[in-house]
Amino acid sequence: MVTEIENRIISLAQDIQELINHEFERVNWKPDANSYLSQAGLQNGLEIVRDYIYHGEIAVAFDHLGYMITDSGIKVPENYVVRFEQLSNK
């Protein structure tokens, strides 16, 4: 059973993954080697977050979500940042 906080992490990860996917689409899913998008764990970030949660690694899932937000180079809407900060206070 997934808890409320786990659902909130997954929900935000879904929203962030959509933004990341949009950036991947802009480069035909072939980012330049020097691009932020070339980093591991971004193209399948949502899957990674879900996997950590389903294996009881909530803190690691949250850390990966933070990585998706800060290291992807995407412009993150302020309300997503607020949601992330609210999760960090839980």
N, CA, C and O atoms as a Tinker XYZ file with bonds, in Angstrom:
   360  protein
     1  N      0.844000   -1.188000    0.000000    73     2
     2  CA     0.000000    0.000000    0.000000    64     1     3
     3  C      0.887000    1.249000    0.000000    63     2     4     5
     4  O      1.854000    1.342000    0.757000    81     3
     5  N      0.545000    2.180000   -0.844000    73     3     6
     6  CA     1.314000    3.413000   -0.975000    64     5     7
     7  C      0.695000    4.477000   -0.067000    63     6     8     9
     8  O     -0.520000    4.673000   -0.067000    81     7
     9  N      1.542000    5.161000    0.704000    73     7    10
    10  CA     1.068000    6.179000    1.639000    64     9    11
    11  C      0.788000    7.491000    0.904000    63    10    12    13
    12  O      1.116000    7.647000   -0.272000    81    11
    13  N      0.173000    8.426000    1.628000    73    11    14
    14  CA    -0.121000    9.740000    1.050000    64    13    15
    15  C      1.155000   10.448000    0.592000    63    14    16    17
    16  O      1.192000   11.005000   -0.505000    81    15
    17  N      2.180000   10.430000    1.409000    73    15    18
    18  CA     3.423000   11.119000    1.044000    64    17    19
    19  C      4.074000   10.448000   -0.166000    63    18    20    21
    20  O      4.629000   11.125000   -1.031000    81    19
    21  N      4.007000    9.132000   -0.223000    73    19    22
    22  CA     4.545000    8.424000   -1.388000    64    21    23
    23  C      3.777000    8.807000   -2.646000    63    22    24    25
    24  O      4.369000    8.999000   -3.708000    81    23
    25  N      2.463000    8.916000   -2.524000    73    23    26
    26  CA     1.644000    9.352000   -3.665000    64    25    27
    27  C      2.010000   10.766000   -4.097000    63    26    28    29
    28  O      2.043000   11.067000   -5.290000    81    27
    29  N      2.283000   11.623000   -3.136000    73    27    30
    30  CA     2.653000   13.000000   -3.468000    64    29    31
    31  C      4.017000   13.055000   -4.160000    63    30    32    33
    32  O      4.218000   13.855000   -5.075000    81    31
    33  N      4.942000   12.214000   -3.729000    73    31    34
    34  CA     6.246000   12.148000   -4.392000    64    33    35
    35  C      6.069000   11.658000   -5.824000    63    34    36    37
    36  O      6.639000   12.230000   -6.754000    81    35
    37  N      5.285000   10.604000   -6.003000    73    35    38
    38  CA     5.049000   10.067000   -7.347000    64    37    39
    39  C      4.357000   11.100000   -8.224000    63    38    40    41
    40  O      4.725000   11.268000   -9.387000    81    39
    41  N      3.368000   11.788000   -7.688000    73    39    42
    42  CA     2.642000   12.799000   -8.451000    64    41    43
    43  C      3.572000   13.903000   -8.945000    63    42    44    45
    44  O      3.512000   14.300000  -10.109000    81    43
    45  N      4.428000   14.395000   -8.059000    73    43    46
    46  CA     5.367000   15.434000   -8.463000    64    45    47
    47  C      6.383000   14.881000   -9.454000    63    46    48    49
    48  O      6.760000   15.568000  -10.403000    81    47
    49  N      6.824000   13.659000   -9.245000    73    47    50
    50  CA     7.761000   13.034000  -10.189000    64    49    51
    51  C      7.129000   12.917000  -11.579000    63    50    52    53
    52  O      7.812000   13.105000  -12.585000    81    51
    53  N      5.840000   12.611000  -11.642000    73    51    54
    54  CA     5.141000   12.534000  -12.927000    64    53    55
    55  C      5.155000   13.897000  -13.619000    63    54    56    57
    56  O      5.411000   13.993000  -14.819000    81    55
    57  N      4.878000   14.938000  -12.851000    73    55    58
    58  CA     4.854000   16.285000  -13.423000    64    57    59
    59  C      6.240000   16.706000  -13.903000    63    58    60    61
    60  O      6.373000   17.294000  -14.976000    81    59
    61  N      7.262000   16.411000  -13.121000    73    59    62
    62  CA     8.628000   16.756000  -13.505000    64    61    63
    63  C      9.047000   15.931000  -14.717000    63    62    64    65
    64  O      9.705000   16.452000  -15.618000    81    63
    65  N      8.675000   14.648000  -14.754000    73    63    66
    66  CA     9.032000   13.801000  -15.890000    64    65    67
    67  C      8.422000   14.332000  -17.177000    63    66    68    69
    68  O      9.052000   14.263000  -18.232000    81    67
    69  N      7.207000   14.860000  -17.105000    73    67    70
    70  CA     6.581000   15.458000  -18.299000    64    69    71
    71  C      7.426000   16.616000  -18.825000    63    70    72    73
    72  O      7.622000   16.745000  -20.034000    81    71
    73  N      7.923000   17.452000  -17.924000    73    71    74
    74  CA     8.777000   18.567000  -18.347000    64    73    75
    75  C     10.080000   18.053000  -18.958000    63    74    76    77
    76  O     10.537000   18.559000  -19.983000    81    75
    77  N     10.664000   17.057000  -18.328000    73    75    78
    78  CA    11.907000   16.475000  -18.844000    64    77    79
    79  C     11.661000   15.842000  -20.205000    63    78    80    81
    80  O     12.457000   16.019000  -21.127000    81    79
    81  N     10.562000   15.106000  -20.334000    73    79    82
    82  CA    10.247000   14.474000  -21.621000    64    81    83
    83  C     10.074000   15.506000  -22.719000    63    82    84    85
    84  O     10.477000   15.278000  -23.859000    81    83
    85  N      9.481000   16.633000  -22.382000    73    83    86
    86  CA     9.320000   17.704000  -23.370000    64    85    87
    87  C     10.690000   18.159000  -23.874000    63    86    88    89
    88  O     10.872000   18.386000  -25.071000    81    87
    89  N     11.633000   18.288000  -22.975000    73    87    90
    90  CA    12.993000   18.684000  -23.378000    64    89    91
    91  C     13.646000   17.598000  -24.233000    63    90    92    93
    92  O     14.341000   17.906000  -25.201000    81    91
    93  N     13.429000   16.343000  -23.884000    73    91    94
    94  CA    13.953000   15.255000  -24.706000    64    93    95
    95  C     13.330000   15.278000  -26.102000    63    94    96    97
    96  O     14.019000   15.053000  -27.097000    81    95
    97  N     12.034000   15.550000  -26.171000    73    95    98
    98  CA    11.358000   15.622000  -27.468000    64    97    99
    99  C     11.943000   16.723000  -28.339000    63    98   100   101
   100  O     12.047000   16.574000  -29.556000    81    99
   101  N     12.325000   17.823000  -27.711000    73    99   102
   102  CA    12.901000   18.944000  -28.470000    64   101   103
   103  C     14.209000   18.550000  -29.154000    63   102   104   105
   104  O     14.586000   19.152000  -30.160000    81   103
   105  N     14.904000   17.543000  -28.618000    73   103   106
   106  CA    16.181000   17.111000  -29.206000    64   105   107
   107  C     16.059000   15.698000  -29.796000    63   106   108   109
   108  O     17.052000   14.981000  -29.920000    81   107
   109  N     14.834000   15.313000  -30.156000    73   107   110
   110  CA    14.572000   13.987000  -30.728000    64   109   111
   111  C     15.118000   12.845000  -29.876000    63   110   112   113
   112  O     15.582000   11.836000  -30.407000    81   111
   113  N     15.062000   13.006000  -28.566000    73   111   114
   114  CA    15.499000   11.992000  -27.610000    64   113   115
   115  C     16.988000   11.660000  -27.744000    63   114   116   117
   116  O     17.437000   10.597000  -27.315000    81   115
   117  N     17.746000   12.583000  -28.343000    73   115   118
   118  CA    19.193000   12.393000  -28.530000    64   117   119
   119  C     19.924000   13.634000  -28.027000    63   118   120   121
   120  O     20.380000   14.452000  -28.827000    81   119
   121  N     20.040000   13.780000  -26.698000    73   119   122
   122  CA    20.705000   14.972000  -26.169000    64   121   123
   123  C     22.195000   14.971000  -26.487000    63   122   124   125
   124  O     22.830000   13.921000  -26.589000    81   123
   125  N     22.723000   16.152000  -26.638000    73   123   126
   126  CA    24.160000   16.334000  -26.816000    64   125   127
   127  C     24.872000   15.760000  -25.592000    63   126   128   129
   128  O     24.348000   15.814000  -24.479000    81   127
   129  N     26.048000   15.219000  -25.801000    73   127   130
   130  CA    26.803000   14.595000  -24.704000    64   129   131
   131  C     27.100000   15.565000  -23.566000    63   130   132   133
   132  O     27.282000   15.141000  -22.425000    81   131
   133  N     27.150000   16.860000  -23.863000    73   131   134
   134  CA    27.434000   17.863000  -22.833000    64   133   135
   135  C     26.171000   18.466000  -22.223000    63   134   136   137
   136  O     26.249000   19.376000  -21.398000    81   135
   137  N     25.031000   17.967000  -22.622000    73   135   138
   138  CA    23.751000   18.483000  -22.151000    64   137   139
   139  C     23.414000   17.929000  -20.769000    63   138   140   141
   140  O     23.816000   16.822000  -20.409000    81   139
   141  N     22.673000   18.719000  -20.010000    73   139   142
   142  CA    22.143000   18.223000  -18.737000    64   141   143
   143  C     21.352000   16.933000  -18.952000    63   142   144   145
   144  O     21.373000   16.033000  -18.113000    81   143
   145  N     20.656000   16.859000  -20.088000    73   143   146
   146  CA    19.798000   15.709000  -20.354000    64   145   147
   147  C     20.568000   14.420000  -20.581000    63   146   148   149
   148  O     19.979000   13.340000  -20.552000    81   147
   149  N     21.854000   14.510000  -20.804000    73   147   150
   150  CA    22.637000   13.295000  -21.057000    64   149   151
   151  C     22.966000   12.539000  -19.764000    63   150   152   153
   152  O     23.559000   11.461000  -19.807000    81   151
   153  N     22.588000   13.096000  -18.641000    73   151   154
   154  CA    22.867000   12.451000  -17.354000    64   153   155
   155  C     21.963000   11.237000  -17.147000    63   154   156   157
   156  O     20.810000   11.220000  -17.578000    81   155
   157  N     22.501000   10.247000  -16.495000    73   155   158
   158  CA    21.733000    9.032000  -16.192000    64   157   159
   159  C     20.585000    9.346000  -15.237000    63   158   160   161
   160  O     20.694000   10.218000  -14.375000    81   159
   161  N     19.497000    8.624000  -15.407000    73   159   162
   162  CA    18.387000    8.716000  -14.463000    64   161   163
   163  C     17.387000    9.817000  -14.735000    63   162   164   165
   164  O     16.497000   10.051000  -13.918000    81   163
   165  N     17.509000   10.502000  -15.864000    73   163   166
   166  CA    16.533000   11.543000  -16.176000    64   165   167
   167  C     15.466000   11.041000  -17.144000    63   166   168   169
   168  O     14.278000   11.304000  -16.957000    81   167
   169  N     15.886000   10.331000  -18.159000    73   167   170
   170  CA    14.923000    9.856000  -19.153000    64   169   171
   171  C     13.922000    8.895000  -18.521000    63   170   172   173
   172  O     12.765000    8.842000  -18.938000    81   171
   173  N     14.356000    8.144000  -17.528000    73   171   174
   174  CA    13.473000    7.203000  -16.841000    64   173   175
   175  C     13.339000    7.540000  -15.347000    63   174   176   177
   176  O     13.186000    6.652000  -14.509000    81   175
   177  N     13.398000    8.820000  -15.041000    73   175   178
   178  CA    13.365000    9.262000  -13.645000    64   177   179
   179  C     12.134000    8.839000  -12.886000    63   178   180   181
   180  O     12.231000    8.415000  -11.734000    81   179
   181  N     10.971000    8.945000  -13.512000    73   179   182
   182  CA     9.733000    8.558000  -12.845000    64   181   183
   183  C      9.763000    7.075000  -12.492000    63   182   184   185
   184  O      9.367000    6.686000  -11.393000    81   183
   185  N     10.225000    6.266000  -13.408000    73   183   186
   186  CA    10.325000    4.829000  -13.165000    64   185   187
   187  C     11.254000    4.542000  -11.979000    63   186   188   189
   188  O     10.974000    3.672000  -11.154000    81   187
   189  N     12.346000    5.276000  -11.908000    73   187   190
   190  CA    13.294000    5.098000  -10.810000    64   189   191
   191  C     12.652000    5.489000   -9.481000    63   190   192   193
   192  O     12.786000    4.770000   -8.490000    81   191
   193  N     11.955000    6.626000   -9.457000    73   191   194
   194  CA    11.276000    7.075000   -8.231000    64   193   195
   195  C     10.263000    6.027000   -7.778000    63   194   196   197
   196  O     10.224000    5.661000   -6.604000    81   195
   197  N      9.446000    5.549000   -8.711000    73   195   198
   198  CA     8.447000    4.529000   -8.361000    64   197   199
   199  C      9.105000    3.263000   -7.820000    63   198   200   201
   200  O      8.642000    2.688000   -6.834000    81   199
   201  N     10.175000    2.838000   -8.462000    73   199   202
   202  CA    10.860000    1.622000   -8.043000    64   201   203
   203  C     11.377000    1.761000   -6.610000    63   202   204   205
   204  O     11.217000    0.849000   -5.798000    81   203
   205  N     11.995000    2.897000   -6.303000    73   203   206
   206  CA    12.476000    3.110000   -4.934000    64   205   207
   207  C     11.320000    3.079000   -3.935000    63   206   208   209
   208  O     11.429000    2.467000   -2.872000    81   207
   209  N     10.227000    3.733000   -4.275000    73   207   210
   210  CA     9.078000    3.763000   -3.362000    64   209   211
   211  C      8.529000    2.360000   -3.151000    63   210   212   213
   212  O      8.255000    1.964000   -2.018000    81   211
   213  N      8.367000    1.614000   -4.220000    73   211   214
   214  CA     7.789000    0.274000   -4.094000    64   213   215
   215  C      8.700000   -0.686000   -3.325000    63   214   216   217
   216  O      8.257000   -1.732000   -2.852000    81   215
   217  N      9.975000   -0.317000   -3.207000    73   215   218
   218  CA    10.898000   -1.141000   -2.419000    64   217   219
   219  C     11.158000   -0.537000   -1.032000    63   218   220   221
   220  O     12.089000   -0.940000   -0.334000    81   219
   221  N     10.320000    0.434000   -0.644000    73   219   222
   222  CA    10.398000    1.000000    0.690000    64   221   223
   223  C     11.514000    2.005000    0.900000    63   222   224   225
   224  O     11.833000    2.345000    2.040000    81   223
   225  N     12.106000    2.482000   -0.167000    73   223   226
   226  CA    13.216000    3.442000   -0.096000    64   225   227
   227  C     12.706000    4.861000   -0.368000    63   226   228   229
   228  O     13.094000    5.483000   -1.356000    81   227
   229  N     11.854000    5.361000    0.493000    73   227   230
   230  CA    11.196000    6.651000    0.275000    64   229   231
   231  C     12.214000    7.785000    0.251000    63   230   232   233
   232  O     12.116000    8.677000   -0.592000    81   231
   233  N     13.171000    7.770000    1.143000    73   231   234
   234  CA    14.177000    8.839000    1.178000    64   233   235
   235  C     15.003000    8.862000   -0.103000    63   234   236   237
   236  O     15.335000    9.934000   -0.608000    81   235
   237  N     15.333000    7.699000   -0.624000    73   235   238
   238  CA    16.106000    7.628000   -1.862000    64   237   239
   239  C     15.244000    8.103000   -3.032000    63   238   240   241
   240  O     15.738000    8.786000   -3.929000    81   239
   241  N     13.966000    7.747000   -3.026000    73   239   242
   242  CA    13.043000    8.228000   -4.064000    64   241   243
   243  C     12.965000    9.751000   -4.035000    63   242   244   245
   244  O     12.996000   10.400000   -5.081000    81   243
   245  N     12.865000   10.311000   -2.848000    73   243   246
   246  CA    12.801000   11.764000   -2.699000    64   245   247
   247  C     14.097000   12.405000   -3.200000    63   246   248   249
   248  O     14.061000   13.428000   -3.883000    81   247
   249  N     15.235000   11.805000   -2.861000    73   247   250
   250  CA    16.523000   12.325000   -3.345000    64   249   251
   251  C     16.593000   12.299000   -4.869000    63   250   252   253
   252  O     17.098000   13.235000   -5.488000    81   251
   253  N     16.087000   11.230000   -5.469000    73   251   254
   254  CA    16.126000   11.154000   -6.934000    64   253   255
   255  C     15.201000   12.215000   -7.539000    63   254   256   257
   256  O     15.531000   12.821000   -8.559000    81   255
   257  N     14.069000   12.432000   -6.922000    73   255   258
   258  CA    13.174000   13.496000   -7.381000    64   257   259
   259  C     13.893000   14.840000   -7.327000    63   258   260   261
   260  O     13.793000   15.633000   -8.263000    81   259
   261  N     14.604000   15.095000   -6.257000    73   259   262
   262  CA    15.381000   16.332000   -6.152000    64   261   263
   263  C     16.415000   16.439000   -7.258000    63   262   264   265
   264  O     16.619000   17.511000   -7.826000    81   263
   265  N     17.064000   15.330000   -7.560000    73   263   266
   266  CA    18.028000   15.280000   -8.662000    64   265   267
   267  C     17.352000   15.632000   -9.986000    63   266   268   269
   268  O     17.901000   16.390000  -10.785000    81   267
   269  N     16.168000   15.083000  -10.214000    73   267   270
   270  CA    15.430000   15.374000  -11.452000    64   269   271
   271  C     15.125000   16.865000  -11.561000    63   270   272   273
   272  O     15.146000   17.431000  -12.654000    81   271
   273  N     14.848000   17.486000  -10.443000    73   271   274
   274  CA    14.497000   18.908000  -10.435000    64   273   275
   275  C     15.732000   19.781000  -10.605000    63   274   276   277
   276  O     15.728000   20.717000  -11.404000    81   275
   277  N     16.776000   19.483000   -9.865000    73   275   278
   278  CA    17.929000   20.393000   -9.834000    64   277   279
   279  C     18.963000   20.139000  -10.918000    63   278   280   281
   280  O     19.629000   21.072000  -11.365000    81   279
   281  N     19.108000   18.897000  -11.345000    73   279   282
   282  CA    20.193000   18.578000  -12.276000    64   281   283
   283  C     19.757000   18.399000  -13.727000    63   282   284   285
   284  O     20.599000   18.185000  -14.599000    81   283
   285  N     18.472000   18.482000  -13.996000    73   283   286
   286  CA    18.002000   18.254000  -15.364000    64   285   287
   287  C     18.156000   19.472000  -16.258000    63   286   288   289
   288  O     18.116000   19.355000  -17.483000    81   287
   289  N     18.332000   20.643000  -15.652000    73   287   290
   290  CA    18.452000   21.859000  -16.452000    64   289   291
   291  C     17.121000   22.404000  -16.940000    63   290   292   293
   292  O     17.089000   23.364000  -17.710000    81   291
   293  N     16.016000   21.800000  -16.499000    73   291   294
   294  CA    14.705000   22.276000  -16.939000    64   293   295
   295  C     14.268000   23.460000  -16.092000    63   294   296   297
   296  O     14.721000   23.645000  -14.962000    81   295
   297  N     13.377000   24.254000  -16.667000    73   295   298
   298  CA    12.774000   25.350000  -15.918000    64   297   299
   299  C     11.586000   24.767000  -15.152000    63   298   300   301
   300  O     10.620000   24.287000  -15.746000    81   299
   301  N     11.676000   24.819000  -13.840000    73   299   302
   302  CA    10.656000   24.214000  -12.986000    64   301   303
   303  C      9.711000   25.297000  -12.496000    63   302   304   305
   304  O     10.152000   26.275000  -11.893000    81   303
   305  N      8.408000   25.135000  -12.746000    73   303   306
   306  CA     7.443000   26.120000  -12.251000    64   305   307
   307  C      7.517000   26.261000  -10.735000    63   306   308   309
   308  O      7.784000   25.296000  -10.019000    81   307
   309  N      7.280000   27.452000  -10.270000    73   307   310
   310  CA     7.373000   27.757000   -8.842000    64   309   311
   311  C      6.477000   26.845000   -8.002000    63   310   312   313
   312  O      6.870000   26.426000   -6.913000    81   311
   313  N      5.276000   26.535000   -8.498000    73   311   314
   314  CA     4.385000   25.687000   -7.698000    64   313   315
   315  C      4.954000   24.276000   -7.527000    63   314   316   317
   316  O      4.647000   23.614000   -6.536000    81   315
   317  N      5.776000   23.799000   -8.470000    73   315   318
   318  CA     6.430000   22.507000   -8.314000    64   317   319
   319  C      7.508000   22.597000   -7.235000    63   318   320   321
   320  O      7.682000   21.673000   -6.441000    81   319
   321  N      8.219000   23.703000   -7.214000    73   319   322
   322  CA     9.252000   23.919000   -6.195000    64   321   323
   323  C      8.600000   23.947000   -4.813000    63   322   324   325
   324  O      9.123000   23.363000   -3.864000    81   323
   325  N      7.468000   24.621000   -4.705000    73   323   326
   326  CA     6.745000   24.686000   -3.434000    64   325   327
   327  C      6.311000   23.288000   -3.001000    63   326   328   329
   328  O      6.446000   22.928000   -1.831000    81   327
   329  N      5.796000   22.508000   -3.935000    73   327   330
   330  CA     5.386000   21.138000   -3.606000    64   329   331
   331  C      6.573000   20.323000   -3.098000    63   330   332   333
   332  O      6.450000   19.563000   -2.137000    81   331
   333  N      7.728000   20.488000   -3.755000    73   331   334
   334  CA     8.918000   19.764000   -3.341000    64   333   335
   335  C      9.336000   20.190000   -1.937000    63   334   336   337
   336  O      9.664000   19.350000   -1.099000    81   335
   337  N      9.322000   21.492000   -1.687000    73   335   338
   338  CA     9.688000   22.001000   -0.356000    64   337   339
   339  C      8.729000   21.497000    0.711000    63   338   340   341
   340  O      9.148000   21.178000    1.824000    81   339
   341  N      7.448000   21.423000    0.379000    73   339   342
   342  CA     6.467000   20.905000    1.340000    64   341   343
   343  C      6.749000   19.436000    1.661000    63   342   344   345
   344  O      6.618000   19.010000    2.809000    81   343
   345  N      7.132000   18.673000    0.648000    73   343   346
   346  CA     7.478000   17.277000    0.878000    64   345   347
   347  C      8.723000   17.146000    1.754000    63   346   348   349
   348  O      8.825000   16.230000    2.570000    81   347
   349  N      9.664000   18.066000    1.576000    73   347   350
   350  CA    10.899000   17.974000    2.349000    64   349   351
   351  C     10.667000   18.253000    3.827000    63   350   352   353
   352  O     11.494000   17.894000    4.666000    81   351
   353  N      9.555000   18.886000    4.148000    73   351   354
   354  CA     9.229000   19.174000    5.542000    64   353   355
   355  C      8.455000   18.044000    6.216000    63   354   356   357
   356  O      8.107000   18.142000    7.392000    81   355
   357  N      8.190000   16.987000    5.482000    73   355   358
   358  CA     7.411000   15.863000    6.032000    64   357   359
   359  C      8.305000   14.856000    6.707000    63   358   360
   360  O      7.821000   13.850000    7.225000    81   359
